[in-house]
Amino acid sequence: MERFEYAHPSTKQEVLRLLGSNWNDAAVLAGGTDLLSLMKEYVVTPKRVVNIKSVAGLNGIHSAAEGVTIGALVTMEELLEDKTIRAEYPALTHAAQGITSPQIRAMGTVGGDLCQRPRCWYFRNGYGLLAKDESGKSLVPEGENRYHAILGNTGPAYFVNPSSLAPALIALDAKLLLVGAKGQRELSAADFFVIPKTDNQRENVLQPNEVLSNIVIPASSRGLRSATYEVRHKTALDWPLAAAAVAVKLDGGKVTAAKIVLGHVAPIPWQAHDAAKELTGQPINESVAAKVGEAAVRGARPLSQNGYKVKLATVAVKRALLAAAKGEA
Ligand SMILES: Cc1cc2nc3c(=O)[nH]c(=O)nc-3n(C[C@H](O)[C@H](O)[C@H](O)COP(=O)(O)OP(=O)(O)OC[C@H]3O[C@@H](n4cnc5c(N)ncnc54)[C@H](O)[C@@H]3O)c2cc1C
């Protein structure tokens, strides 16, 4: 690990003063479960580490008329224990339930989960987010690509977004509040994530001098039936291979509005807009859910080793829809 200066501020203003205009100037430290491994592997080498754990205004889950506000520093454990989230936004609880490691649940934060860097092994081994060789060509299409993207992978990015919580938050129409030197900006969780096109871009719109402060799930998502279903290789210390979060509005047994978001299959949480349209106006049963699952992966372009993810994502959508219809919490 490179030497770094350590700061432990207690206000957002101090944090913003300590962050720099370049990623290399400083890094935000929350639970540290991702940042520290990135630093130990020299993937990131910030000159200053800014611990935000004592900063006021980033904690707690607060329910109000306009919705539920989740502080960026809320841990996975706190999220899982929250009865309001479980009752009103089950897709988010399901997503967090998949992260079974007690250590990650105790230390990992919601904000850190959304901002964690991709697990692409080329990125983690120093080849950059776009995993390029010396000639500037991506190593992924002809390389070890079994955990890479099957959607949104026309290049140059092939990694998958690693966050389990992001698809559920997008399905539930959540907003993210980012605080920076110029004040606060609010954007939809969907707009937070981007597919980088150049070496200078990152996988989200966060700026080096900004902090994710809170996540707001609007009251309008309260009455939705929602669920997340994920498939993973092993339950502990791993990331899903594919996941689907769904949120639907039912009226008279038929879907009147739907959001379907796939996780771990594209560089961003992947919104299956056409599949959601196909679902609208229909009841949710085995055959409809299976067809909508197939529609969700239409257009997938598997790489040489990851064709299996197409089937996993299809099944994840089907099972998430059936769970949402049953109202499983
Ligand atoms: C073995 C293992 C298995 C895992 N399995 C899963 C899984 O199945 N699903 C899943 O979703 N995740 C999984 N994770 C990832 C884990 O959830 C994240 O590491 C954790 O949530 C990150 O939170 P943190 O508070 O520790 O973040 P940190 O490690 O402190 O930070 C992570 C990144 O986010 C930035 N950051 C953190 N908070 C903020 C903020 N508020 N504003 C701006 N930037 C911020 C940091 O600068 C850093 O770049 C796993 C991790 C491990 C080690």
PDBQT file of the ligand as one rigid body, heavy atoms in Angstrom, charges set to zero:
ROOT
HETATM    1  C1  LIG A 401     -15.978 -11.094   0.017  1.00  0.00    +0.000 C 
HETATM    2  C2  LIG A 401     -16.945 -10.034  -0.366  1.00  0.00    +0.000 A 
HETATM    3  C3  LIG A 401     -18.205 -10.367  -0.883  1.00  0.00    +0.000 A 
HETATM    4  C4  LIG A 401     -19.093  -9.375  -1.279  1.00  0.00    +0.000 A 
HETATM    5  N1  LIG A 401     -20.310  -9.704  -1.822  1.00  0.00    +0.000 NA
HETATM    6  C5  LIG A 401     -21.127  -8.735  -2.269  1.00  0.00    +0.000 A 
HETATM    7  C6  LIG A 401     -22.374  -9.015  -2.890  1.00  0.00    +0.000 A 
HETATM    8  O1  LIG A 401     -22.775 -10.145  -3.017  1.00  0.00    +0.000 OA
HETATM    9  N2  LIG A 401     -23.111  -7.985  -3.325  1.00  0.00    +0.000 N 
HETATM   10  C7  LIG A 401     -22.724  -6.696  -3.195  1.00  0.00    +0.000 A 
HETATM   11  O2  LIG A 401     -23.443  -5.796  -3.587  1.00  0.00    +0.000 OA
HETATM   12  N3  LIG A 401     -21.551  -6.403  -2.619  1.00  0.00    +0.000 NA
HETATM   13  C8  LIG A 401     -20.769  -7.379  -2.159  1.00  0.00    +0.000 A 
HETATM   14  N4  LIG A 401     -19.591  -7.064  -1.587  1.00  0.00    +0.000 N 
HETATM   15  C9  LIG A 401     -19.161  -5.685  -1.584  1.00  0.00    +0.000 C 
HETATM   16  C10 LIG A 401     -19.564  -4.986  -0.343  1.00  0.00    +0.000 C 
HETATM   17  O3  LIG A 401     -20.964  -4.907  -0.257  1.00  0.00    +0.000 OA
HETATM   18  C11 LIG A 401     -18.929  -3.629  -0.448  1.00  0.00    +0.000 C 
HETATM   19  O4  LIG A 401     -17.528  -3.810  -0.320  1.00  0.00    +0.000 OA
HETATM   20  C12 LIG A 401     -19.422  -2.689   0.614  1.00  0.00    +0.000 C 
HETATM   21  O5  LIG A 401     -20.795  -2.496   0.545  1.00  0.00    +0.000 OA
HETATM   22  C13 LIG A 401     -18.726  -1.368   0.430  1.00  0.00    +0.000 C 
HETATM   23  O6  LIG A 401     -19.127  -0.553   1.489  1.00  0.00    +0.000 OA
HETATM   24  P1  LIG A 401     -18.019   0.108   2.404  1.00  0.00    +0.000 P 
HETATM   25  O7  LIG A 401     -18.769   1.004   3.321  1.00  0.00    +0.000 OA
HETATM   26  O8  LIG A 401     -17.133  -0.899   3.023  1.00  0.00    +0.000 OA
HETATM   27  O9  LIG A 401     -17.259   0.954   1.298  1.00  0.00    +0.000 OA
HETATM   28  P2  LIG A 401     -15.709   1.401   1.161  1.00  0.00    +0.000 P 
HETATM   29  O10 LIG A 401     -14.879   0.223   0.994  1.00  0.00    +0.000 OA
HETATM   30  O11 LIG A 401     -15.398   2.291   2.330  1.00  0.00    +0.000 OA
HETATM   31  O12 LIG A 401     -15.834   2.242  -0.132  1.00  0.00    +0.000 OA
HETATM   32  C14 LIG A 401     -16.083   1.621  -1.378  1.00  0.00    +0.000 C 
HETATM   33  C15 LIG A 401     -15.937   2.656  -2.483  1.00  0.00    +0.000 C 
HETATM   34  O13 LIG A 401     -17.004   3.591  -2.431  1.00  0.00    +0.000 OA
HETATM   35  C16 LIG A 401     -16.529   4.906  -2.128  1.00  0.00    +0.000 C 
HETATM   36  N5  LIG A 401     -17.494   5.418  -1.161  1.00  0.00    +0.000 N 
HETATM   37  C17 LIG A 401     -17.963   4.768  -0.065  1.00  0.00    +0.000 A 
HETATM   38  N6  LIG A 401     -18.924   5.486   0.521  1.00  0.00    +0.000 NA
HETATM   39  C18 LIG A 401     -19.069   6.616  -0.220  1.00  0.00    +0.000 A 
HETATM   40  C19 LIG A 401     -19.916   7.759  -0.125  1.00  0.00    +0.000 A 
HETATM   41  N7  LIG A 401     -20.830   7.867   0.839  1.00  0.00    +0.000 N 
HETATM   42  N8  LIG A 401     -19.785   8.736  -1.043  1.00  0.00    +0.000 NA
HETATM   43  C20 LIG A 401     -18.860   8.630  -2.027  1.00  0.00    +0.000 A 
HETATM   44  N9  LIG A 401     -18.042   7.561  -2.183  1.00  0.00    +0.000 NA
HETATM   45  C21 LIG A 401     -18.150   6.575  -1.286  1.00  0.00    +0.000 A 
HETATM   46  C22 LIG A 401     -15.108   4.722  -1.609  1.00  0.00    +0.000 C 
HETATM   47  O14 LIG A 401     -14.298   5.831  -1.884  1.00  0.00    +0.000 OA
HETATM   48  C23 LIG A 401     -14.663   3.480  -2.371  1.00  0.00    +0.000 C 
HETATM   49  O15 LIG A 401     -14.258   3.805  -3.675  1.00  0.00    +0.000 OA
HETATM   50  C24 LIG A 401     -18.716  -8.033  -1.134  1.00  0.00    +0.000 A 
HETATM   51  C25 LIG A 401     -17.471  -7.701  -0.589  1.00  0.00    +0.000 A 
HETATM   52  C26 LIG A 401     -16.598  -8.683  -0.213  1.00  0.00    +0.000 A 
HETATM   53  C27 LIG A 401     -15.264  -8.283   0.360  1.00  0.00    +0.000 C 
ENDROOT
TORSDOF 0
